[in-house]
């Protein structure tokens, strides 16, 4: 029975890593962002590295269980104090591996967490001193247990009186670099877009920005990946990737619903 532990462990790992039944599609859903391949590449690299270690230790465990089975081996047990050399080796090797991973992922970390998207300034040349930060397309606030979303109104600035609001319904245009401001209203949440390979913890009292470029139109999940209370299971929203024309029509429809007197239709009705 104990021999089955490493056998089943290695078998499940082999099925999952080769995307075979019953572990088919066990990992991420389809990637619909420009940068997703970088996250997938880093994930797969760490998976293969740790997987090789897992398989190796599983084989050693199987050998030990087989060789020293009490029903087969009648020799008396011998106790040893340990091996200082082995302790040094299995301390240095994991430390070196973690250091290598830390260095290996620096480009991905910089691209996804530090290189804030910029727009060309008055000289219309990107990469010069007059570049400006790309403004966020929306602000997402996590609260128990929903995602509150705010869009800028006609002035194009978040936090003003003409802002537009939705709940659990985020719309963005396809093919455009998108910046979103995220924050928490109450407790720790985690803003997770599986199809865009984006995840960021929300810390109360802290505003943060995330960015990505969607490549495929459709509806995808917004998930909370941090246990945030009894209703954590239902904290799920929807992100809709659509054409620029459809996105602008969505904004117009919000204006007509929430600020009817400012919209052309509302002005005609008021007259």
TORDOZA-310602 format. One line per 5 residues: number of its first residue (from 1); for each residue x, y, z of N, C-alpha, C, O. Coordinates in steps of 0.001 Angstrom, whole numbers, plus 500000, padded with zeros to 6 digits. Atoms other than C-alpha are relative to their C-alpha. Layout:
BEGIN
NUM = X:Y:Z:X:Y:Z:X:Y:Z:X:Y:Z  ...
***
This chain:
BEGIN
1 = 500827:498793:500000:500000:500000:500000:500863:501260:500000:500578:502215:499277  499141:498819:499933:502783:502439:500884:500784:500197:498705:501132:501325:498355  499301:499870:501270:504546:501663:497603:499151:500747:498970:499685:501335:498029  500871:499310:500945:501496:503075:495810:500105:501513:500110:499763:502214:499158  499938:498559:499805:502133:506564:497261:500894:500670:498960:500423:501558:498249
6 = 499176:499357:501040:505126:507486:495063:499567:499633:498590:499694:500446:497674  500442:500415:501337:503735:505479:492127:498837:500866:499531:498855:501370:498407  501153:499181:500373:500405:507343:492138:500396:501464:499838:499908:502148:498938  499565:498610:500100:502123:510678:492751:500675:500281:498671:500348:501269:498013  499290:499807:501267:504440:510310:489748:499052:499824:498826:499160:500538:497829
11 = 500959:500229:501087:501597:508954:487595:499109:501214:499776:498910:501645:498640  500857:498817:500121:499316:511900:488335:500786:501166:499410:500272:501900:498566  499166:498914:500539:502170:514323:487645:500236:499800:498509:500147:500752:497734  499741:500272:501415:502967:512614:484329:498760:500255:499155:498868:500802:498057  501244:499765:500733:499306:512716:483241:499713:501497:499877:499285:501972:498825
16 = 500293:498563:500003:498970:516387:484206:500942:500758:499079:500508:501633:498329  499026:499241:500776:502163:517578:482562:499876:499708:498509:500300:500510:497677  500221:500344:501409:501226:515773:479321:498566:500265:499556:498178:499899:498446  501373:499606:500319:497623:517075:479434:499171:498803:499546:498492:498856:498521  500727:501223:500319:496132:513573:479442:498889:499778:501014:498955:500247:502150
21 = 501117:500323:499111:492874:512295:480904:500498:499197:501196:501364:498341:501018  501080:499076:499612:491784:512652:483705:500503:501383:500402:499752:502163:500986  499428:498708:499643:494124:515644:484161:500029:500967:498814:500741:501972:498836  500008:499157:501195:493363:517138:480745:499473:501393:500346:498501:501532:501088  500356:498605:499744:493133:520954:480803:500029:500336:501483:499205:501107:501976
26 = 499888:499796:498556:494227:520910:484429:500622:501349:500332:500366:501901:501401  499284:498774:499710:496382:524023:484141:499185:501213:499581:497963:501212:499724  500675:498745:500307:495541:527515:482904:498996:499859:498857:499144:498980:498007  500874:499945:501180:492634:528296:480557:500726:500668:498845:501888:501055:498977  499377:499437:501196:493302:529664:477074:500508:501414:500287:499859:502199:500978
31 = 499380:498686:499825:495604:532690:476988:499484:500956:498933:499530:500650:497742  500520:499008:500944:494069:535813:475413:500671:501354:500230:500032:502396:500089  499270:498749:499788:496748:538405:476206:501363:499926:499323:501884:498844:499053  498704:499963:500691:499970:539538:474571:501128:499488:500872:502072:498881:500366  498891:500358:499121:502129:538901:477618:499838:498630:500632:500742:498170:501329
36 = 500279:501252:499303:500560:535612:478724:501050:498924:499779:501309:498115:500669  499004:501033:500284:503219:533490:477022:501206:500109:500933:501873:499111:501204  498881:499839:499072:505823:534972:479375:499684:499338:501344:500539:498674:501931  500414:500632:498754:503868:533863:482443:499963:498483:499832:500427:497748:500703  500064:501438:500243:503214:530440:480911:501390:499390:499911:501636:498304:500436
41 = 498635:500515:500106:506883:530026:480044:500674:499889:501356:501344:498898:501644  499418:500035:498661:507961:530898:483571:499360:498899:500836:500050:498180:501558  500707:501052:499262:505296:528617:485046:500485:498616:499586:500766:497773:500438  499573:501309:500483:506308:525688:482837:501442:499697:500390:501773:498559:500721  498615:500219:499597:509992:526187:483589:500084:499542:501459:500777:498575:501774
46 = 499985:500377:498582:509381:526054:487349:499333:498632:500193:499772:497832:501020  500678:501293:499899:506965:523131:486867:500925:498854:499612:500983:497846:500315  499095:501064:500432:509518:521059:484941:501156:499823:500985:501574:498700:501267  498889:500073:499055:512292:521921:487389:499576:499301:501291:500218:498349:501734  500470:500636:498763:510318:521069:490508:499452:498604:499724:499522:497727:500585
51 = 500493:501330:500347:508724:518131:488672:501119:498974:499942:500946:497836:500378  498858:500922:500042:512142:516585:488028:500444:499634:501416:500783:498481:501686  499644:500276:498603:512939:516917:491737:498960:499088:500640:499305:498172:501386  501074:500828:499447:509541:515432:492633:500114:498556:499531:499982:497628:500329  499863:501359:500530:510035:512439:490349:501216:499304:500614:501156:498127:500970
56 = 498797:500594:499407:513556:511891:491676:499786:499572:501443:500146:498458:501821  500249:500364:498594:512509:511975:495332:498956:498894:500096:499021:498067:501005  500987:501076:499997:509508:509764:494500:500636:498650:499715:500265:497644:500319  499301:501258:500306:511799:507131:492991:500849:499560:501179:500904:498370:501492  499217:500346:498817:514096:507291:496016:499092:499459:501101:499439:498491:501777
61 = 500948:500476:498993:511066:506906:498304:499538:498589:499690:499443:497755:500591  500412:501347:500391:509902:503869:496323:501102:498985:500306:500827:497905:500829  498869:500911:499767:513376:502288:496537:500178:499721:501491:500409:498577:501883  499839:500195:498556:513609:502847:500302:498891:499125:500554:499154:498227:501355  501117:500807:499513:510133:501413:500926:500142:498545:499561:499787:497626:500300
66 = 499837:501364:500505:510956:498396:498782:501175:499290:500682:501050:498143:501110  498794:500627:499483:514447:497733:500076:499889:499676:501490:500407:498653:501937  500040:500185:498559:513630:498078:503774:498611:499598:500501:498221:499934:501619  501303:500527:499595:510210:496436:503845:500187:499017:501162:500976:498078:501060  499815:500814:498791:509862:494853:507312:499649:498542:499761:500207:497668:500424
71 = 500366:501399:500259:508240:491705:505889:501082:499258:499232:501121:498028:499268  498955:500632:500784:511231:491034:503656:501354:500068:500684:502171:499162:500515  498699:499806:499373:514144:492340:505730:499905:499655:501478:499132:500260:502221  500033:500466:498619:514795:490571:508996:501162:500533:500825:501263:500244:502017  498855:499470:499262:517977:492408:509933:499557:501053:501008:498542:501725:500825
76 = 500294:498999:498992:518017:494590:513005:500234:501402:499438:501099:501614:498588  499887:498618:500448:517586:498307:512484:501288:500622:500531:501645:500434:501694  498808:499280:499586:520765:500397:512558:499718:501490:499984:499206:502023:498999  500228:498567:499889:520587:503986:513739:501313:500745:499764:502372:500335:500240  498827:499162:500225:522979:506690:512522:499687:501418:500448:498530:501836:500474
81 = 500193:498626:499520:523501:510200:513796:499646:500945:498864:499022:501980:499099  500252:499129:501140:523279:511684:510296:501282:500279:499243:502347:499765:499585  498861:499675:500851:525586:513106:507661:500085:501515:499839:499203:502142:499252  499803:498560:500130:526931:516629:507895:500138:500391:498529:499651:501445:498122  499814:499714:501424:527903:516481:504216:498662:500066:499268:498417:500985:498486
86 = 501309:500004:500639:524381:515547:503110:499186:501227:500392:498502:501808:499550  500755:498836:499550:522877:518335:505210:500475:501263:499292:499662:502117:498940  499477:498847:500722:525185:520878:503569:499535:499977:498541:499147:501004:497985  500381:500126:501408:524385:519530:500089:498539:500361:499808:498207:501150:498924  501420:499729:500229:520606:519582:500503:499554:501359:500553:498378:501710:500465
91 = 500267:498603:499684:520815:523086:501928:500482:500922:498872:499811:501893:498525  499434:499170:501059:523027:524523:499179:499231:499856:498687:498966:500850:498011  500674:500217:501278:521227:522933:496226:498649:500733:499905:498407:501412:498907  501259:499223:500093:517733:524330:497041:500244:501510:499991:499562:502244:499277  499707:498568:499974:519244:527737:497852:500479:500477:498628:500066:501536:498155
96 = 499507:499639:501328:521087:527792:494516:498874:499962:498968:498817:500805:498073  501133:500098:500924:517932:526674:492690:499082:501210:500124:498667:501780:499115  500861:498845:499787:515834:529434:494262:500650:501288:499506:499976:502160:498958  499291:498826:500496:518501:532011:493467:499946:500055:498473:499760:501123:497891  500076:500055:501460:518532:530862:489842:498620:500408:499511:498510:501170:498550
101 = 501361:499645:500389:514733:531132:489605:499771:501498:500186:499144:502147:499348  500165:498568:499738:514855:534608:491164:500626:500844:498901:500052:501852:498489  499333:499262:501079:517317:535787:488508:499304:499763:498666:499154:500684:497864  500632:500383:501270:515565:533925:485671:498704:500763:499746:498380:501068:498598  501305:499380:500182:512217:535621:486299:500029:501531:500032:498974:502163:499967
106 = 499925:498551:499844:513501:539204:486586:499417:500760:498806:498751:501777:498998  500542:499320:501179:512614:540174:482990:498478:499963:500001:497821:500959:499698  501462:500122:499946:509078:538860:483388:499421:500894:501076:498413:501566:500854  500475:499159:498908:508659:540609:486730:500034:501486:499619:499095:502230:499901  499875:498600:500399:509905:543910:485310:498923:500369:498994:498320:501437:499095
111 = 500969:499711:501042:507611:543690:482287:498584:500080:500552:497802:500936:500140  501381:500093:499536:504481:542784:484239:499709:500836:501232:498545:501144:501490  500251:499321:498737:504951:544679:487505:500671:501364:500131:500302:502142:501011  499237:498771:499806:507348:547576:486987:499976:500944:498797:499988:502162:498979  499941:499173:501212:507349:548819:483359:498619:500565:499692:497897:500034:498849
116 = 501331:499402:500167:504275:551061:483570:499823:500480:498556:500733:501099:498005  500231:499568:501389:502717:551703:480116:500014:501522:499876:499450:502233:500706  499863:498560:500226:503513:555138:478729:499386:500389:498653:499204:499553:497768  500466:499426:501255:502122:557390:475999:500984:501077:499547:501616:501735:500373  499098:498974:500530:504131:559668:473716:499489:501390:500376:498284:501639:500403
121 = 500352:498628:499626:504203:563321:474753:499809:500890:498791:499390:500432:497728  500243:499012:501062:504076:566462:472648:500862:499747:498767:500494:500139:497660  499155:500260:501168:506932:565291:470436:499531:498787:499208:500074:498480:498147  500597:501155:500678:504851:562234:469491:500999:498864:499786:500855:498065:498860  498997:501060:500073:507869:559975:470070:500039:499288:501353:500314:499908:502380
126 = 499998:500768:498769:507639:557217:472646:501427:499690:500434:502270:499322:499616  498670:500284:499473:510656:556775:474901:500817:501237:500258:502014:501139:500526  499301:498741:499729:511558:560436:475356:499539:500569:501341:498643:500022:501983  500235:499457:498659:511482:562646:478448:498585:500519:500215:498129:500607:501355  501330:499425:499810:508038:564084:477783:498883:498950:499947:497706:499303:499871
131 = 501020:501051:499955:506262:560708:477813:499120:500167:501237:499575:500654:502272  500942:499928:498875:503186:560541:480057:499464:498606:500310:499423:497740:499436  500542:501294:499586:501702:557645:482020:498624:499787:499366:497794:500695:499323  501295:500324:500603:498813:555895:480296:498920:500035:501080:499078:499378:502108  501040:499920:498970:495618:556743:482212:499229:498688:500107:499072:497986:499108
136 = 500776:501238:499842:493595:553854:483657:498660:500091:499298:498033:501150:499271  501276:500043:500698:490544:552791:481691:498849:499825:500977:497705:500153:500664  501032:500233:498992:488669:551858:484874:500665:499799:501353:501874:499589:501446  499550:500303:498645:488973:551421:488618:499146:498861:500537:497917:498917:500478  500693:501165:499451:488076:548086:490226:500233:499967:501503:501372:499984:501969
141 = 499930:500045:498541:487284:547959:493940:499427:498673:500481:498271:498351:500204  500476:501241:499416:487042:544629:495721:499367:500255:501357:499928:500966:502190  500664:499904:498707:484590:544403:498586:499224:498702:500227:498880:497998:499278  500747:501224:499709:482803:541583:500347:498543:500157:499528:497799:500945:500112  499249:500973:500785:481675:540035:498048:499671:500263:498535:498911:499520:497914
146 = 500259:499599:501370:481666:541764:494671:501129:500899:499506:501970:501354:500281  499049:499086:500621:483744:543820:492256:499245:501245:499559:498384:501166:498683  500606:498731:500390:482690:547477:492017:500919:500690:498994:502109:500872:499251  499198:499498:501112:483855:549046:488765:499553:501422:499669:498359:501703:499566  500263:498589:500307:484111:552757:487964:500748:500384:498733:501940:500109:498594
151 = 499421:499505:501251:484724:554274:484521:500015:501529:500016:499125:502145:500602  500029:498531:500105:485694:557883:483806:498876:500451:499078:498534:499767:498113  501073:499446:500835:482931:560043:482358:500545:500802:498844:501604:500489:498300  499616:499202:501165:483131:562686:479662:501334:500695:500176:502029:500949:499192  498731:499302:499792:486112:564396:481295:501206:499069:499915:502349:499526:499922
156 = 498914:500970:500135:488148:561184:480996:500847:499826:501232:501931:499246:501154  499227:500059:498766:489301:561443:484619:499212:499223:501058:498038:499507:501295  500642:500744:498927:488509:558958:487374:499937:500840:501273:500828:501643:501548  500115:499318:498723:487259:560281:490696:499277:501312:499941:499349:502104:500880  500767:498756:500125:485064:563089:489412:498504:499680:499985:498109:498514:500005
161 = 501434:500167:499816:481311:563649:489546:499322:499276:498838:498224:498745:499009  500656:500631:501142:480604:562260:486067:500440:498549:499788:500211:497983:498719  499589:501399:500112:482083:558808:486752:498790:499090:499792:497672:499413:500193  501027:500998:500276:480098:555756:485630:500313:498728:500774:501478:498416:501019  499803:501129:499090:479560:552615:487701:499307:498743:499490:498235:498803:498887
166 = 500621:501311:500194:478888:548902:487255:500450:499096:501143:501330:499458:501925  499623:501002:499002:479114:545837:489484:500256:498682:499272:499390:498187:498551  499622:501296:500568:480932:542662:488378:499941:499981:498471:499773:498914:497881  500109:499950:501459:480897:543836:484747:501021:501001:499451:500768:502205:499409  498914:499169:500507:484157:545148:483272:500105:499839:498492:500165:498715:497993
171 = 499869:500016:501457:484417:546077:479577:501300:500699:499598:501649:501745:500146  498769:499407:500499:487661:546776:477709:500083:499768:498491:499543:498779:497996  499858:500189:501448:488551:547243:474013:501125:499012:499673:502143:498961:500363  499022:501007:500404:490455:544480:472237:501195:500658:499316:501054:501676:498638  498806:499553:500701:494024:544987:471039:500617:501271:500514:501548:501787:499895
176 = 499455:498764:499449:494703:548029:473225:500596:499738:501380:500016:499023:502197  499382:500146:498682:497084:548212:476166:499091:500639:501046:498717:501807:500934  501006:499595:499027:494824:548475:479198:500618:500135:501376:501310:499230:501841  499566:499776:498625:495630:549958:482604:498759:500070:500881:497798:500765:500553  501121:500009:499055:493289:549305:485537:500532:500322:501389:501516:499733:501836
181 = 499698:499713:498603:493476:550839:488994:499200:499045:500876:498000:498869:500668  500681:500960:499139:492648:548313:491704:500232:500374:501462:501280:500908:501827  499891:499743:498566:491983:548650:495429:498972:499152:500733:498104:498537:500113  500941:500732:499160:490118:547042:498330:499274:500965:500916:499856:501930:501411  500795:499154:499119:487323:548583:500344:500015:499502:501446:499776:500277:502372
186 = 500144:500541:498659:487476:546243:503328:501153:499097:500429:501923:499471:501314  499005:500979:499568:489762:543176:503578:500915:499666:498826:500774:500231:497742  499134:500460:501083:492477:541466:501542:499196:499234:498957:498465:498301:499291  500546:500728:501137:491261:540365:498112:501147:499753:499022:502258:500241:499225  498999:500213:501043:493135:539152:495041:499305:500064:498642:498466:499224:498318
191 = 500575:499772:501327:492227:540445:491578:500664:499045:499017:501845:499199:498705  499432:501069:500813:492708:537432:489291:499234:499885:498695:498025:499654:498686  500545:500192:501335:492130:537292:485531:500724:498808:499382:501769:498990:498758  499274:501196:500457:493047:533676:484613:500357:500029:498527:501465:499638:498159  499737:500010:501440:492760:534148:480849:501017:501030:499567:501536:500958:498452
196 = 499026:498960:500327:495048:537186:480960:501292:499830:500797:502198:500659:500717  498810:500321:499199:497601:535608:483327:500376:501170:500916:501543:501549:501013  499782:498846:499152:497192:538488:485752:499389:499748:501375:498227:499356:501492  500490:500137:498629:496884:538328:489523:500724:501015:500879:501947:501145:500822  499418:499011:499110:497416:541048:492104:499169:500091:501274:497957:500294:501219
201 = 500689:499847:498721:496554:541140:495802:499562:501440:500209:500270:502377:499840  500527:498673:499668:494426:544073:496932:500166:500224:501494:499659:499451:502307  499712:499686:498602:495581:545655:500175:499170:501207:500407:499258:502246:499753  500795:498841:499569:493151:547926:502071:500863:501228:500233:501913:501149:500870  499259:498754:499849:494303:551541:501932:501062:500236:498951:501778:501235:499016
206 = 498949:499869:501015:496537:551002:498891:499392:499925:498600:498653:498990:498292  500391:500039:501400:495848:551874:495243:501150:499452:499166:502303:499842:499350  498988:500602:500856:497689:549818:492640:499506:500010:498558:498321:500209:498292  500357:500077:501414:497764:549532:488866:500472:498675:499416:501546:498177:499754  499620:501177:500777:497800:546475:486629:499764:500323:498530:498956:501190:498197
211 = 500140:499714:501428:498138:546377:482850:500194:498735:499181:500919:497822:499576  499930:501126:500924:497744:543952:479971:499390:500431:498676:498743:501475:498588  500554:499727:501323:496791:543841:476290:499179:498802:499551:499758:497763:499235  500830:501128:500442:493807:541617:475358:500095:499807:498496:500209:500774:497742  499833:500312:501421:494023:539863:472004:498775:499361:499364:498682:499303:498138
216 = 501145:500752:500535:490722:537997:471631:498707:500482:500632:498613:500585:501855  501294:499579:499476:487158:539190:471981:499291:498827:500689:499486:497666:500330  500748:501025:499278:484879:537324:474383:499749:500414:501437:500131:501507:501856  500278:499771:498591:483709:537093:477977:500842:499038:500839:500908:497843:500551  499094:500777:499165:486094:535886:480682:499738:500311:501476:499024:501256:501811
221 = 500281:499907:498569:486144:535477:484455:500885:501031:500697:502047:501222:500340  499260:499256:498987:487187:537909:487168:499815:499231:501299:498689:499039:501756  500066:500882:498839:488028:535822:490217:500720:500641:501174:501716:501341:500990  499262:499638:498790:488989:536589:493797:500806:498786:500438:500240:497732:500727  499114:501120:499675:491994:534400:494609:500528:500079:501433:501542:499462:501759
226 = 499596:499876:498593:492240:535361:498297:498779:499740:500862:497743:500380:500679  501119:500313:499112:490010:533848:500994:499638:501253:500792:500404:501698:501648  500350:498686:499471:488123:536984:502024:498753:499984:500876:498234:501048:501216  501172:500068:499146:485214:535730:504123:499053:498909:499547:499354:498144:498630  500939:501090:500263:482177:533485:504063:499469:500010:498572:499131:498950:498044
231 = 500526:499921:501355:481035:534734:500642:501053:500017:498920:500773:500389:497780  498904:500000:500973:484401:534349:498935:499652:499186:498754:500045:499547:497644  500304:500902:501107:483021:531548:496764:499173:500671:498901:499232:500249:497747  500876:499373:500992:480553:533877:495012:500555:501321:499475:499867:502018:498729  499420:498741:500446:482920:536815:494414:500596:499819:498609:501803:499643:498443
236 = 499608:500281:501374:483036:536400:490671:499382:501038:499069:498185:501318:499139  500483:499020:500953:482755:538975:487930:500258:499570:498571:500680:498443:498314  499853:500295:501421:482902:539157:484153:500753:501144:499342:500473:502317:499586  499288:499006:500800:485333:540929:481851:499681:499728:498530:499885:498622:498031  500392:500123:501402:484126:541546:478308:501004:500737:499125:501200:501944:499267
241 = 499074:499409:500966:486685:542142:475569:499252:500177:498689:498726:499207:498143  500805:499712:501175:485076:543839:472567:500706:501035:499128:501740:501584:499508  499424:499008:500905:485797:546116:469649:499910:501384:500614:499125:501609:501535  500017:498625:499498:486487:549800:470261:498607:500620:499823:498142:501351:500698  501338:499456:500234:483090:550676:468726:499003:499468:501018:498192:500229:501547
246 = 500913:500583:499021:481232:548244:471006:500293:500525:501399:499376:500744:502191  499646:499457:498691:483163:549513:474018:499446:501413:500176:498882:501738:501221  500515:498632:499910:482254:553127:473267:498486:500012:500105:497916:500858:500793  501450:500090:499887:478630:552109:472802:499585:499591:501411:498567:500053:501926  500274:500403:498619:478737:550428:476211:500102:501203:500942:499260:501376:501823
251 = 499844:498799:499174:480017:553653:477795:498832:500956:499787:498322:501539:500744  501144:499126:500300:477280:555643:476029:498745:499489:500704:497974:500275:501254  501185:500561:499349:474636:553251:477366:500034:500244:501502:498990:500475:502112  499895:499687:498575:475959:553759:480900:499662:501462:500257:498984:501785:501232  500309:498582:499844:475783:557519:480441:498500:500258:499900:497947:501067:500646
256 = 501438:499817:500162:472197:557266:479251:499236:499504:501223:498201:500064:501583  500669:500549:498823:471281:555156:482298:500266:500827:501253:499359:501061:502051  499602:499409:498730:473199:557019:484994:500044:501527:499977:499934:502171:501021  499966:498542:500118:473439:560579:483661:499150:500423:498800:499669:500985:497835  500847:499793:501192:470436:560938:481332:499975:501432:499501:499856:501653:498296
261 = 500079:498611:500433:470440:564738:481285:501262:500464:499272:501257:501493:498597  498740:499637:500661:474049:564789:480044:500142:499317:498641:500971:499721:497825  499904:500700:501266:473480:562372:477175:499132:500682:498943:498167:501355:499303  500819:499368:501040:472103:563537:473785:498535:499609:500072:497655:500446:499874  501393:500472:499915:468981:561403:474226:499297:500677:501179:498150:501109:501072
266 = 500595:499395:498818:468404:562768:477724:499749:501489:499803:498761:502017:500315  500176:498573:500247:468839:566362:476558:498771:500252:499138:498012:501189:499383  501181:499848:500860:466240:565930:473834:498722:499754:500809:497738:500478:500657  501164:500314:499197:463819:564337:476312:499674:501140:500956:498506:501462:501173  500212:498906:499051:464323:567183:478789:499395:501220:499303:498592:501942:499895
271 = 500546:498876:500732:463564:569758:476087:498532:499795:499638:497923:500663:499013
***
